[in-house]
């Protein structure tokens, strides 16, 4: 059984227990943990809601107590899963690549190669929000010295969005915090802009637009091209029905997210986890709308991390995936 995290930033949040026919009939439960925890992100962010959802589904499917924990997001999740302080977590491809290369700021110089890919989650769009009263309707409107909230320190947003703003010539004061807190600071006039990198709809933005008038600021085509050239992201449109504020799709960029597992977890356990999540997309979408992209065909969006053998076996058997042997942990 995995030890509880030694990182002070992590707090236990939810716990669920259930049993199922899958759990009762599963032939090989050798080495399975008595419980599991999923490292997510800050409350008010997509990771927490999404992670709580799939933890509940897995608990019910496998009959193993499970839940979600608040963490600092992708970079910290890579560290916690690599060390085994948490069995599961969630990350984006950029922070995963940096962690594997030994560039994770939590442990500089340590290649975090014992965190394995488990399943594709969704794309993380990078989006900018300001109060309508600010008059900011475009990136070029953001005034020099603007106070911009970039999310929790070490998160995907905090890792990449400041660089993107610098690339676009924006001068700013950098602020960090949980998404809910930053949303409140924007509403209270303590921030000028919040720059979110999170699956949509972002709960904090949905809450803001209920309480006040906001502008969701899209990139111009030229800005989008500049960013995709400079960073490991792709073009993305935030659908008009994502927020009531939007009247048309908003031009953005995005980065893929994957669920990760400690590479030493039993193969049969991880196979069962992937089967529970990937076999019923409608159920996943009911836990969070971002799960509309949690589909088997997106297995090939991982070009960075080695696969957990249990996950690789599921995608090979169930999704016809052609995963190279050298991309499977231990292969």
N, C-alpha and C positions, 0 to 999 in steps of 0.2 A: 504493500500500500504506500502511496506517495505521501511524503511529509507535507505539512502545511507550509506555505511560503514564508521565507524569512524577510521578505520585503515589506516594510512598514506601510507602503502605499496600497497594499492589497487588503480588502476587507470582505469577509464572507457575507453573502447576501441572501441566496435562496437555496433551499434543499427540497428535493422531491424523491419520493419512493414509489415504485409501482412494480407490477409483475406482468408478464405477458406469455403468450404461447411460444413466442420466439425464445424467450429466456428459459422456459421450462423444457423446450425441446432441443436447445443447443447442446450438441454432443461434447464439445471440448471447452471447458471453462477453466482449464489449468492456468494458474497464475493470475486470474482476473482479480482486480482490486475489489474491496468491499464497497468502495464509494469512489466518486470521481468529481473533479472540479474543473470548470472551464474558465480560463483567464479571458476577460473581455476588455472593457475600457471604462470610461467614466459614466456615471449615471447621467441620463439625458442624451447620450450618444447612441448610435445605431448598434455598436458592438454589444453593449449591455443587453438591449432588448432582444437582439438576434441570438446572442449566446445563451440567454436564459431560455429562449424558445427551443433551441435544439438540445440543450441539456435536459429539458423536460421530456422531449420526445424519446431521447435515448434511454432515460430512466425508465419510462413506461415500457419501451420495447425490450430492454435487456434485464429489467428487474434489478438494477443496481442503483443505489442511492446516488443522486447527482445534483449539481447546481452550478450557478455562475458566481464569479467573484469580480468585484471592481478592481481594475488594475490601471497602470499608466498607458495601456494600449499596446500596439504592435511590437515596439522595441522591447518593452518589458516582458511581454508575453513570450517573445523568442528566448529571452534569458531564462525565464521561469520554466519553460518547457524543456529547454536544452539541459538544464541542471536537474530536472525531475522534481523540482519544487511544486510544479503543477503538471498533471498528465496531459492536459489539453489547453489549447489557446487559439487565438486568431491573429492573423497578421496580414499585411499587404506585401506585395512582391518587392517593392523598393526596400523597406526595412529588412525583409528577409534576406535579400541579396547583401545588404550592408552587414548584417549580423553574421552571415556565413563567411564573409570576407574578413571578419574580425574588427569591423568598424562600428559595432554597437557601443554607444556612449556609456552604457551601464557597465560594460566590462571591456574596455578598449584592448585590442590585441588578442582577444579570445575568439577563435572561429567557432561559431555556434552551430555545429554540424550534427548535433543529436536531437534537433527538432526536425520532424519529418512532415511532409505534405500529407494531408488526409482527404480533403474534398474542397472543390471550388465553392465559394460563397456568393459573392456578388462584386460588382464594380463600385469603387468609391469615387464618386464625383467630387471635384474641388469646386466649391461654390462660395460666393461672397454675399453677405447680407448686411444691410444698413437700415436705419430707421428712415421712413419716407420723409420725415421732417428735416433730415440732414441735407437733402437735395442731392445726395450722391446716387447717380444712376448708371455710372460706368466706372471702369478702373481709372480712367484718366481724370475723373472727378475727385478721386481720393486725395485730400490735401496733404502737402508735405508735413511730416510729423504726426500723422493720424495715429491714434491709439488702436491697434489691431489685435484682437484676441485670436490666437492660433490654436487653441485647444490645450490639452494636457502636455506637459513637457515630455518630449520623446515620442509623441504620437506621430502617425503618418502626416497629419496636418501640420504639426509643429516642425517636423523634419523637412517637409518639401514646400509648404505654402510660403514661408518667408523667402526662400530662394526664388520662387516663382514671382513674388511681388518685386524683388530686387531685379530680376530679369526684365520685368516690365517697367522698371524705372520708378517704382513707388518708394518714397521715403516714409518710414514709419517707426513708431515705438512698439516694441514687441511685448505682448502680454500673454500669459498662460493661465490655464484653469480648466475646470470641468465645463462641459458644454452648457449645462443648466446654469451654472454660475456666470458664465460669459454672456449668456442670453439675458440674464437679469441685469448685468452691468451695462449692456448695450441699451436696454430699456431705461435704465436709470441715468444715462448720459455719461457713464464712466468710460465707455468705449465708443469709438466712432464707427468701427467696422468689426464684424466677426467673419473669419475666413475658415469655413468648415471643409474638412475632408472626411466625409462620412457617408454611409449608405443613405439613400433617400427613401422616404421622407425622414429628415433629421428631426427627432422629437422636439428638440429645443426650438427649432425654427417653426415647426407646426404650432407650438405653444405661443411663440411670439406673435404670429400673425392673427391669432385669436384675440390677443390682448392689445395690439396696436397695429398701425399701418407700417409695413416694411417694404423695402425694395430688394428683390433678389437680382443680383447684378451678374449678367452674363459677359463672357469674353467676346471681343470682336473676332472675326475670322482671322485677322492678322495676329492678334494676341494668342489665339488658340494655336496657330501654326508655329509661332515663336516658342511657346511652351512645350509643344509636342516634340520639337526639334531638340530642345535642351534637357528634357527630363523623360524618365521611363513611364510615360503616360500616353493615352490614346484619346482621340476625339470622343465626346459623349454629349448627348442632349438630355437635359433633365425634362422629363415629360410634363406637359402643361397641367395634367391632372394630379401632379405630385403635391402642389400647394395651391390653395385658393388664390394666392397673390398672383400666380402666373396666368397669363392669358394665351401664351404660346410657349413652345419648347424653349428652354434656355441653354445657350451654347456653353459647354463646359469641357473639361478633360477628366479622365478617370484612371484609376489603378486597380488591378484585381486584388481581391482578398481571398485567402485560403484558411481553412481550419487546419491546425497543426497538432501533432501528437508527439510525445516523447518517443524516440525511436526504439526504446527498450520495452515498450508495452507489448503484451502478447498479441500475436498476429490475429488470433481468433476474436479477441476482444475488439480490436480496431476494425476488423472486417464487419463485426456486428454493429458497431457505431455507424460506420459508413452506410451499411444497409438500411439502418433505421432512418437516417437523414435523407438519403438519396432516393429511396423507393417510393416516397409519397410527397411530391412537391406541393400539392395543394395544402397538405397539413403544415408544411413548413411556411408557406405563404400566409397561412392563418396566424402564425406567430409573429411574422414581420414581412411587410410587402417587399423588402429588399431581396427576399428569398426567391423572387420570381426568376432570378438568374442562377439559383442553386440547382443546376441541371447537369446530368452526367456528361453531356457533350462538351462541356467546358473544362474537362479534365486537362486539355492541352494548353490551358492558359498558364499552367505552371511550367516555367522554363528555368527555374532557379533552384528549387529545393529537391532533395532526394525524397522519394515516396516511402511511406511506411509500407512494409511488405503486405500487411493486411489490407491497406487501402489499394495498393497496386493490384492485388489479386481481385478485389471487388470490381474495379474499373475494367480490368482485363476480361473477367467473366461476364459481367453484366452490361458493360457499355462498349465492348469491342475495342477498348483502348490498346494502343500499341506503345507500351512504355518500354524504353530501352533498359536493358539489364543494369547498365551503369547509372541509371537514374533511380534505382531502387536501393534502399539502405541495405547494406550487407551483400549486395549483388556484385 
